[in-house]
Amino acid sequence: ELPDLIAVTPGIRPAWSVVGKDDQKRVVTPGEAVRSGADYIVVGRPIPQAADPVAALAAINSSIGVEV
């Protein structure tokens, strides 16, 4: 019997953060990742590089239905 596995999905970019060519070959939005089965998403630069990182995180949470 296999143990329960979790899906950690890197390369997450909110639609508002993708400008021009991204350095990752495959990126998806937070919503796309969650709908595809991600248990955890890895969002890197879009949060710390935002003018307001707290607002950026709130927008991401809202886009996937997470209330904090």
PyMOL Python script that loads the backbone (N, CA, C, O; Angstrom):
from pymol import cmd

cmd.read_pdbstr("""\
ATOM      1  N   GLU A   1       0.846  -1.180   0.000  1.00  0.00           N
ATOM      2  CA  GLU A   1       0.000   0.000   0.000  1.00  0.00           C
ATOM      3  C   GLU A   1       0.891   1.242   0.000  1.00  0.00           C
ATOM      4  O   GLU A   1       1.854   1.331   0.761  1.00  0.00           O
ATOM      5  N   LEU A   2       0.553   2.192  -0.862  1.00  0.00           N
ATOM      6  CA  LEU A   2       1.321   3.432  -0.951  1.00  0.00           C
ATOM      7  C   LEU A   2       0.908   4.397   0.150  1.00  0.00           C
ATOM      8  O   LEU A   2      -0.267   4.465   0.512  1.00  0.00           O
ATOM      9  N   PRO A   3       1.867   5.141   0.680  1.00  0.00           N
ATOM     10  CA  PRO A   3       1.504   6.178   1.656  1.00  0.00           C
ATOM     11  C   PRO A   3       0.777   7.320   0.941  1.00  0.00           C
ATOM     12  O   PRO A   3       0.868   7.470  -0.277  1.00  0.00           O
ATOM     13  N   ASP A   4       0.068   8.103   1.715  1.00  0.00           N
ATOM     14  CA  ASP A   4      -0.568   9.283   1.131  1.00  0.00           C
ATOM     15  C   ASP A   4       0.522  10.208   0.610  1.00  0.00           C
ATOM     16  O   ASP A   4       1.495  10.497   1.306  1.00  0.00           O
ATOM     17  N   LEU A   5       0.348  10.657  -0.596  1.00  0.00           N
ATOM     18  CA  LEU A   5       1.312  11.559  -1.204  1.00  0.00           C
ATOM     19  C   LEU A   5       0.708  12.953  -1.304  1.00  0.00           C
ATOM     20  O   LEU A   5      -0.509  13.118  -1.387  1.00  0.00           O
ATOM     21  N   ILE A   6       1.575  13.939  -1.295  1.00  0.00           N
ATOM     22  CA  ILE A   6       1.123  15.312  -1.486  1.00  0.00           C
ATOM     23  C   ILE A   6       1.763  15.846  -2.757  1.00  0.00           C
ATOM     24  O   ILE A   6       2.854  15.426  -3.144  1.00  0.00           O
ATOM     25  N   ALA A   7       1.077  16.767  -3.392  1.00  0.00           N
ATOM     26  CA  ALA A   7       1.600  17.377  -4.616  1.00  0.00           C
ATOM     27  C   ALA A   7       2.041  18.796  -4.308  1.00  0.00           C
ATOM     28  O   ALA A   7       1.228  19.653  -3.961  1.00  0.00           O
ATOM     29  N   VAL A   8       3.348  19.035  -4.440  1.00  0.00           N
ATOM     30  CA  VAL A   8       3.925  20.370  -4.265  1.00  0.00           C
ATOM     31  C   VAL A   8       4.235  20.881  -5.670  1.00  0.00           C
ATOM     32  O   VAL A   8       4.996  20.256  -6.408  1.00  0.00           O
ATOM     33  N   THR A   9       3.645  22.017  -6.035  1.00  0.00           N
ATOM     34  CA  THR A   9       3.753  22.503  -7.404  1.00  0.00           C
ATOM     35  C   THR A   9       4.509  23.823  -7.473  1.00  0.00           C
ATOM     36  O   THR A   9       4.007  24.853  -7.022  1.00  0.00           O
ATOM     37  N   PRO A  10       5.723  23.799  -8.040  1.00  0.00           N
ATOM     38  CA  PRO A  10       6.482  25.040  -8.229  1.00  0.00           C
ATOM     39  C   PRO A  10       6.090  25.715  -9.540  1.00  0.00           C
ATOM     40  O   PRO A  10       5.284  25.178 -10.300  1.00  0.00           O
ATOM     41  N   GLY A  11       6.644  26.862  -9.799  1.00  0.00           N
ATOM     42  CA  GLY A  11       6.408  27.558 -11.057  1.00  0.00           C
ATOM     43  C   GLY A  11       5.058  28.238 -11.107  1.00  0.00           C
ATOM     44  O   GLY A  11       4.461  28.367 -12.175  1.00  0.00           O
ATOM     45  N   ILE A  12       4.574  28.675  -9.953  1.00  0.00           N
ATOM     46  CA  ILE A  12       3.271  29.320  -9.894  1.00  0.00           C
ATOM     47  C   ILE A  12       3.444  30.815 -10.115  1.00  0.00           C
ATOM     48  O   ILE A  12       4.242  31.466  -9.440  1.00  0.00           O
ATOM     49  N   ARG A  13       2.697  31.348 -11.058  1.00  0.00           N
ATOM     50  CA  ARG A  13       2.750  32.772 -11.357  1.00  0.00           C
ATOM     51  C   ARG A  13       1.323  33.282 -11.501  1.00  0.00           C
ATOM     52  O   ARG A  13       0.608  32.844 -12.402  1.00  0.00           O
ATOM     53  N   PRO A  14       0.895  34.187 -10.643  1.00  0.00           N
ATOM     54  CA  PRO A  14      -0.416  34.801 -10.848  1.00  0.00           C
ATOM     55  C   PRO A  14      -0.433  35.490 -12.215  1.00  0.00           C
ATOM     56  O   PRO A  14       0.595  35.989 -12.672  1.00  0.00           O
ATOM     57  N   ALA A  15      -1.581  35.517 -12.856  1.00  0.00           N
ATOM     58  CA  ALA A  15      -1.672  36.100 -14.199  1.00  0.00           C
ATOM     59  C   ALA A  15      -1.156  37.535 -14.224  1.00  0.00           C
ATOM     60  O   ALA A  15      -0.574  37.967 -15.219  1.00  0.00           O
ATOM     61  N   TRP A  16      -1.368  38.282 -13.128  1.00  0.00           N
ATOM     62  CA  TRP A  16      -0.924  39.676 -13.089  1.00  0.00           C
ATOM     63  C   TRP A  16       0.586  39.820 -12.955  1.00  0.00           C
ATOM     64  O   TRP A  16       1.106  40.927 -13.095  1.00  0.00           O
ATOM     65  N   SER A  17       1.299  38.739 -12.691  1.00  0.00           N
ATOM     66  CA  SER A  17       2.749  38.857 -12.495  1.00  0.00           C
ATOM     67  C   SER A  17       3.561  38.441 -13.715  1.00  0.00           C
ATOM     68  O   SER A  17       4.773  38.655 -13.749  1.00  0.00           O
ATOM     69  N   VAL A  18       2.922  37.856 -14.706  1.00  0.00           N
ATOM     70  CA  VAL A  18       3.649  37.399 -15.884  1.00  0.00           C
ATOM     71  C   VAL A  18       3.745  38.552 -16.872  1.00  0.00           C
ATOM     72  O   VAL A  18       2.753  38.997 -17.450  1.00  0.00           O
ATOM     73  N   VAL A  19       4.966  39.012 -17.042  1.00  0.00           N
ATOM     74  CA  VAL A  19       5.213  40.118 -17.970  1.00  0.00           C
ATOM     75  C   VAL A  19       6.316  39.673 -18.919  1.00  0.00           C
ATOM     76  O   VAL A  19       7.449  39.430 -18.503  1.00  0.00           O
ATOM     77  N   GLY A  20       5.973  39.572 -20.187  1.00  0.00           N
ATOM     78  CA  GLY A  20       6.977  39.159 -21.159  1.00  0.00           C
ATOM     79  C   GLY A  20       7.409  37.721 -20.950  1.00  0.00           C
ATOM     80  O   GLY A  20       6.625  36.890 -20.492  1.00  0.00           O
ATOM     81  N   LYS A  21       8.645  37.431 -21.282  1.00  0.00           N
ATOM     82  CA  LYS A  21       9.174  36.072 -21.185  1.00  0.00           C
ATOM     83  C   LYS A  21       9.596  35.772 -19.755  1.00  0.00           C
ATOM     84  O   LYS A  21      10.378  36.509 -19.155  1.00  0.00           O
ATOM     85  N   ASP A  22       9.074  34.692 -19.226  1.00  0.00           N
ATOM     86  CA  ASP A  22       9.423  34.253 -17.875  1.00  0.00           C
ATOM     87  C   ASP A  22      10.620  33.311 -17.979  1.00  0.00           C
ATOM     88  O   ASP A  22      10.813  32.666 -19.009  1.00  0.00           O
ATOM     89  N   ASP A  23      11.419  33.229 -16.924  1.00  0.00           N
ATOM     90  CA  ASP A  23      12.597  32.364 -16.977  1.00  0.00           C
ATOM     91  C   ASP A  23      12.265  30.898 -16.726  1.00  0.00           C
ATOM     92  O   ASP A  23      13.134  30.041 -16.880  1.00  0.00           O
ATOM     93  N   GLN A  24      11.039  30.594 -16.346  1.00  0.00           N
ATOM     94  CA  GLN A  24      10.636  29.201 -16.186  1.00  0.00           C
ATOM     95  C   GLN A  24       9.907  28.754 -17.438  1.00  0.00           C
ATOM     96  O   GLN A  24       9.140  29.513 -18.031  1.00  0.00           O
ATOM     97  N   LYS A  25      10.155  27.509 -17.837  1.00  0.00           N
ATOM     98  CA  LYS A  25       9.551  27.016 -19.072  1.00  0.00           C
ATOM     99  C   LYS A  25       8.064  26.756 -18.918  1.00  0.00           C
ATOM    100  O   LYS A  25       7.297  26.984 -19.854  1.00  0.00           O
ATOM    101  N   ARG A  26       7.648  26.288 -17.762  1.00  0.00           N
ATOM    102  CA  ARG A  26       6.247  25.968 -17.548  1.00  0.00           C
ATOM    103  C   ARG A  26       5.763  26.696 -16.308  1.00  0.00           C
ATOM    104  O   ARG A  26       6.279  26.480 -15.211  1.00  0.00           O
ATOM    105  N   VAL A  27       4.782  27.547 -16.480  1.00  0.00           N
ATOM    106  CA  VAL A  27       4.186  28.236 -15.346  1.00  0.00           C
ATOM    107  C   VAL A  27       2.671  28.086 -15.425  1.00  0.00           C
ATOM    108  O   VAL A  27       2.098  27.986 -16.510  1.00  0.00           O
ATOM    109  N   VAL A  28       2.040  28.072 -14.268  1.00  0.00           N
ATOM    110  CA  VAL A  28       0.580  28.046 -14.189  1.00  0.00           C
ATOM    111  C   VAL A  28       0.147  29.041 -13.124  1.00  0.00           C
ATOM    112  O   VAL A  28       0.934  29.438 -12.264  1.00  0.00           O
ATOM    113  N   THR A  29      -1.102  29.431 -13.197  1.00  0.00           N
ATOM    114  CA  THR A  29      -1.633  30.329 -12.183  1.00  0.00           C
ATOM    115  C   THR A  29      -1.962  29.523 -10.936  1.00  0.00           C
ATOM    116  O   THR A  29      -2.065  28.298 -11.004  1.00  0.00           O
ATOM    117  N   PRO A  30      -2.129  30.193  -9.794  1.00  0.00           N
ATOM    118  CA  PRO A  30      -2.509  29.467  -8.576  1.00  0.00           C
ATOM    119  C   PRO A  30      -3.794  28.660  -8.767  1.00  0.00           C
ATOM    120  O   PRO A  30      -3.877  27.509  -8.339  1.00  0.00           O
ATOM    121  N   GLY A  31      -4.786  29.261  -9.405  1.00  0.00           N
ATOM    122  CA  GLY A  31      -6.050  28.558  -9.629  1.00  0.00           C
ATOM    123  C   GLY A  31      -5.882  27.315 -10.483  1.00  0.00           C
ATOM    124  O   GLY A  31      -6.457  26.269 -10.181  1.00  0.00           O
ATOM    125  N   GLU A  32      -5.093  27.422 -11.554  1.00  0.00           N
ATOM    126  CA  GLU A  32      -4.850  26.265 -12.422  1.00  0.00           C
ATOM    127  C   GLU A  32      -4.165  25.144 -11.644  1.00  0.00           C
ATOM    128  O   GLU A  32      -4.502  23.971 -11.809  1.00  0.00           O
ATOM    129  N   ALA A  33      -3.215  25.504 -10.808  1.00  0.00           N
ATOM    130  CA  ALA A  33      -2.488  24.498 -10.035  1.00  0.00           C
ATOM    131  C   ALA A  33      -3.416  23.775  -9.059  1.00  0.00           C
ATOM    132  O   ALA A  33      -3.384  22.549  -8.954  1.00  0.00           O
ATOM    133  N   VAL A  34      -4.237  24.536  -8.350  1.00  0.00           N
ATOM    134  CA  VAL A  34      -5.147  23.928  -7.369  1.00  0.00           C
ATOM    135  C   VAL A  34      -6.176  23.051  -8.085  1.00  0.00           C
ATOM    136  O   VAL A  34      -6.465  21.942  -7.637  1.00  0.00           O
ATOM    137  N   ARG A  35      -6.726  23.542  -9.187  1.00  0.00           N
ATOM    138  CA  ARG A  35      -7.708  22.736  -9.939  1.00  0.00           C
ATOM    139  C   ARG A  35      -7.082  21.459 -10.493  1.00  0.00           C
ATOM    140  O   ARG A  35      -7.780  20.467 -10.702  1.00  0.00           O
ATOM    141  N   SER A  36      -5.777  21.477 -10.730  1.00  0.00           N
ATOM    142  CA  SER A  36      -5.082  20.301 -11.248  1.00  0.00           C
ATOM    143  C   SER A  36      -4.626  19.349 -10.152  1.00  0.00           C
ATOM    144  O   SER A  36      -4.027  18.313 -10.440  1.00  0.00           O
ATOM    145  N   GLY A  37      -4.905  19.690  -8.894  1.00  0.00           N
ATOM    146  CA  GLY A  37      -4.605  18.763  -7.808  1.00  0.00           C
ATOM    147  C   GLY A  37      -3.465  19.130  -6.889  1.00  0.00           C
ATOM    148  O   GLY A  37      -3.079  18.315  -6.051  1.00  0.00           O
ATOM    149  N   ALA A  38      -2.911  20.317  -7.008  1.00  0.00           N
ATOM    150  CA  ALA A  38      -1.810  20.716  -6.124  1.00  0.00           C
ATOM    151  C   ALA A  38      -2.299  20.833  -4.687  1.00  0.00           C
ATOM    152  O   ALA A  38      -3.331  21.448  -4.416  1.00  0.00           O
ATOM    153  N   ASP A  39      -1.548  20.238  -3.773  1.00  0.00           N
ATOM    154  CA  ASP A  39      -1.833  20.387  -2.343  1.00  0.00           C
ATOM    155  C   ASP A  39      -1.149  21.640  -1.804  1.00  0.00           C
ATOM    156  O   ASP A  39      -1.691  22.340  -0.950  1.00  0.00           O
ATOM    157  N   TYR A  40       0.044  21.909  -2.315  1.00  0.00           N
ATOM    158  CA  TYR A  40       0.827  23.082  -1.930  1.00  0.00           C
ATOM    159  C   TYR A  40       1.347  23.736  -3.196  1.00  0.00           C
ATOM    160  O   TYR A  40       1.749  23.049  -4.135  1.00  0.00           O
ATOM    161  N   ILE A  41       1.342  25.060  -3.225  1.00  0.00           N
ATOM    162  CA  ILE A  41       1.898  25.771  -4.374  1.00  0.00           C
ATOM    163  C   ILE A  41       3.112  26.572  -3.923  1.00  0.00           C
ATOM    164  O   ILE A  41       3.179  27.043  -2.788  1.00  0.00           O
ATOM    165  N   VAL A  42       4.072  26.717  -4.836  1.00  0.00           N
ATOM    166  CA  VAL A  42       5.292  27.458  -4.550  1.00  0.00           C
ATOM    167  C   VAL A  42       5.266  28.725  -5.402  1.00  0.00           C
ATOM    168  O   VAL A  42       5.413  28.672  -6.623  1.00  0.00           O
ATOM    169  N   VAL A  43       5.077  29.857  -4.739  1.00  0.00           N
ATOM    170  CA  VAL A  43       5.057  31.147  -5.421  1.00  0.00           C
ATOM    171  C   VAL A  43       6.304  31.895  -4.966  1.00  0.00           C
ATOM    172  O   VAL A  43       6.444  32.218  -3.786  1.00  0.00           O
ATOM    173  N   GLY A  44       7.188  32.163  -5.881  1.00  0.00           N
ATOM    174  CA  GLY A  44       8.435  32.833  -5.512  1.00  0.00           C
ATOM    175  C   GLY A  44       8.367  34.329  -5.685  1.00  0.00           C
ATOM    176  O   GLY A  44       7.697  35.028  -4.924  1.00  0.00           O
ATOM    177  N   ARG A  45       9.059  34.810  -6.678  1.00  0.00           N
ATOM    178  CA  ARG A  45       9.245  36.252  -6.884  1.00  0.00           C
ATOM    179  C   ARG A  45       7.995  37.109  -6.969  1.00  0.00           C
ATOM    180  O   ARG A  45       8.061  38.272  -6.571  1.00  0.00           O
ATOM    181  N   PRO A  46       6.859  36.625  -7.458  1.00  0.00           N
ATOM    182  CA  PRO A  46       5.698  37.521  -7.541  1.00  0.00           C
ATOM    183  C   PRO A  46       5.293  38.137  -6.200  1.00  0.00           C
ATOM    184  O   PRO A  46       4.677  39.203  -6.178  1.00  0.00           O
ATOM    185  N   ILE A  47       5.624  37.496  -5.099  1.00  0.00           N
ATOM    186  CA  ILE A  47       5.257  38.067  -3.798  1.00  0.00           C
ATOM    187  C   ILE A  47       6.305  39.078  -3.327  1.00  0.00           C
ATOM    188  O   ILE A  47       5.949  40.237  -3.113  1.00  0.00           O
ATOM    189  N   PRO A  48       7.578  38.706  -3.154  1.00  0.00           N
ATOM    190  CA  PRO A  48       8.530  39.699  -2.644  1.00  0.00           C
ATOM    191  C   PRO A  48       8.831  40.841  -3.609  1.00  0.00           C
ATOM    192  O   PRO A  48       9.250  41.915  -3.178  1.00  0.00           O
ATOM    193  N   GLN A  49       8.623  40.627  -4.908  1.00  0.00           N
ATOM    194  CA  GLN A  49       8.894  41.689  -5.873  1.00  0.00           C
ATOM    195  C   GLN A  49       7.694  42.605  -6.095  1.00  0.00           C
ATOM    196  O   GLN A  49       7.800  43.598  -6.814  1.00  0.00           O
ATOM    197  N   ALA A  50       6.564  42.283  -5.492  1.00  0.00           N
ATOM    198  CA  ALA A  50       5.380  43.131  -5.645  1.00  0.00           C
ATOM    199  C   ALA A  50       5.574  44.437  -4.887  1.00  0.00           C
ATOM    200  O   ALA A  50       6.301  44.487  -3.895  1.00  0.00           O
ATOM    201  N   ALA A  51       4.928  45.480  -5.354  1.00  0.00           N
ATOM    202  CA  ALA A  51       4.989  46.770  -4.649  1.00  0.00           C
ATOM    203  C   ALA A  51       4.430  46.624  -3.240  1.00  0.00           C
ATOM    204  O   ALA A  51       4.904  47.279  -2.312  1.00  0.00           O
ATOM    205  N   ASP A  52       3.427  45.770  -3.078  1.00  0.00           N
ATOM    206  CA  ASP A  52       2.818  45.501  -1.771  1.00  0.00           C
ATOM    207  C   ASP A  52       2.716  43.984  -1.610  1.00  0.00           C
ATOM    208  O   ASP A  52       1.707  43.391  -1.993  1.00  0.00           O
ATOM    209  N   PRO A  53       3.760  43.340  -1.041  1.00  0.00           N
ATOM    210  CA  PRO A  53       3.769  41.879  -0.921  1.00  0.00           C
ATOM    211  C   PRO A  53       2.577  41.307  -0.153  1.00  0.00           C
ATOM    212  O   PRO A  53       2.082  40.234  -0.497  1.00  0.00           O
ATOM    213  N   VAL A  54       2.117  41.998   0.865  1.00  0.00           N
ATOM    214  CA  VAL A  54       0.972  41.495   1.632  1.00  0.00           C
ATOM    215  C   VAL A  54      -0.278  41.475   0.757  1.00  0.00           C
ATOM    216  O   VAL A  54      -1.053  40.519   0.794  1.00  0.00           O
ATOM    217  N   ALA A  55      -0.470  42.530  -0.028  1.00  0.00           N
ATOM    218  CA  ALA A  55      -1.613  42.578  -0.945  1.00  0.00           C
ATOM    219  C   ALA A  55      -1.481  41.512  -2.029  1.00  0.00           C
ATOM    220  O   ALA A  55      -2.479  40.916  -2.434  1.00  0.00           O
ATOM    221  N   ALA A  56      -0.267  41.268  -2.500  1.00  0.00           N
ATOM    222  CA  ALA A  56      -0.042  40.232  -3.507  1.00  0.00           C
ATOM    223  C   ALA A  56      -0.431  38.862  -2.959  1.00  0.00           C
ATOM    224  O   ALA A  56      -1.103  38.085  -3.637  1.00  0.00           O
ATOM    225  N   LEU A  57      -0.010  38.572  -1.742  1.00  0.00           N
ATOM    226  CA  LEU A  57      -0.361  37.295  -1.124  1.00  0.00           C
ATOM    227  C   LEU A  57      -1.871  37.199  -0.914  1.00  0.00           C
ATOM    228  O   LEU A  57      -2.461  36.141  -1.133  1.00  0.00           O
ATOM    229  N   ALA A  58      -2.491  38.285  -0.496  1.00  0.00           N
ATOM    230  CA  ALA A  58      -3.944  38.276  -0.309  1.00  0.00           C
ATOM    231  C   ALA A  58      -4.661  38.010  -1.626  1.00  0.00           C
ATOM    232  O   ALA A  58      -5.650  37.277  -1.653  1.00  0.00           O
ATOM    233  N   ALA A  59      -4.179  38.593  -2.714  1.00  0.00           N
ATOM    234  CA  ALA A  59      -4.788  38.379  -4.025  1.00  0.00           C
ATOM    235  C   ALA A  59      -4.647  36.929  -4.460  1.00  0.00           C
ATOM    236  O   ALA A  59      -5.576  36.353  -5.026  1.00  0.00           O
ATOM    237  N   ILE A  60      -3.493  36.344  -4.198  1.00  0.00           N
ATOM    238  CA  ILE A  60      -3.275  34.933  -4.543  1.00  0.00           C
ATOM    239  C   ILE A  60      -4.214  34.053  -3.723  1.00  0.00           C
ATOM    240  O   ILE A  60      -4.871  33.163  -4.263  1.00  0.00           O
ATOM    241  N   ASN A  61      -4.270  34.306  -2.426  1.00  0.00           N
ATOM    242  CA  ASN A  61      -5.160  33.522  -1.565  1.00  0.00           C
ATOM    243  C   ASN A  61      -6.602  33.626  -2.033  1.00  0.00           C
ATOM    244  O   ASN A  61      -7.309  32.621  -2.104  1.00  0.00           O
ATOM    245  N   SER A  62      -7.037  34.824  -2.350  1.00  0.00           N
ATOM    246  CA  SER A  62      -8.394  35.046  -2.813  1.00  0.00           C
ATOM    247  C   SER A  62      -8.674  34.288  -4.110  1.00  0.00           C
ATOM    248  O   SER A  62      -9.768  33.758  -4.303  1.00  0.00           O
ATOM    249  N   SER A  63      -7.678  34.241  -4.996  1.00  0.00           N
ATOM    250  CA  SER A  63      -7.877  33.580  -6.291  1.00  0.00           C
ATOM    251  C   SER A  63      -8.076  32.077  -6.165  1.00  0.00           C
ATOM    252  O   SER A  63      -8.620  31.446  -7.071  1.00  0.00           O
ATOM    253  N   ILE A  64      -7.641  31.497  -5.046  1.00  0.00           N
ATOM    254  CA  ILE A  64      -7.823  30.056  -4.857  1.00  0.00           C
ATOM    255  C   ILE A  64      -8.805  29.752  -3.725  1.00  0.00           C
ATOM    256  O   ILE A  64      -8.934  28.607  -3.292  1.00  0.00           O
ATOM    257  N   GLY A  65      -9.488  30.782  -3.259  1.00  0.00           N
ATOM    258  CA  GLY A  65     -10.531  30.567  -2.258  1.00  0.00           C
ATOM    259  C   GLY A  65     -10.046  30.366  -0.850  1.00  0.00           C
ATOM    260  O   GLY A  65     -10.735  29.737  -0.047  1.00  0.00           O
ATOM    261  N   VAL A  66      -8.863  30.889  -0.520  1.00  0.00           N
ATOM    262  CA  VAL A  66      -8.327  30.766   0.829  1.00  0.00           C
ATOM    263  C   VAL A  66      -8.601  32.076   1.567  1.00  0.00           C
ATOM    264  O   VAL A  66      -8.267  33.157   1.082  1.00  0.00           O
ATOM    265  N   GLU A  67      -9.206  31.964   2.733  1.00  0.00           N
ATOM    266  CA  GLU A  67      -9.434  33.133   3.553  1.00  0.00           C
ATOM    267  C   GLU A  67      -8.514  33.088   4.751  1.00  0.00           C
ATOM    268  O   GLU A  67      -8.410  32.063   5.424  1.00  0.00           O
ATOM    269  N   VAL A  68      -7.849  34.188   5.016  1.00  0.00           N
ATOM    270  CA  VAL A  68      -6.903  34.245   6.136  1.00  0.00           C
ATOM    271  C   VAL A  68      -7.417  35.198   7.194  1.00  0.00           C
ATOM    272  O   VAL A  68      -6.766  35.389   8.221  1.00  0.00           O
TER     273      VAL A  68
END
""", "prot")
cmd.dss("prot")
cmd.show_as("cartoon", "prot")
cmd.util.cbc("prot")
cmd.orient("prot")
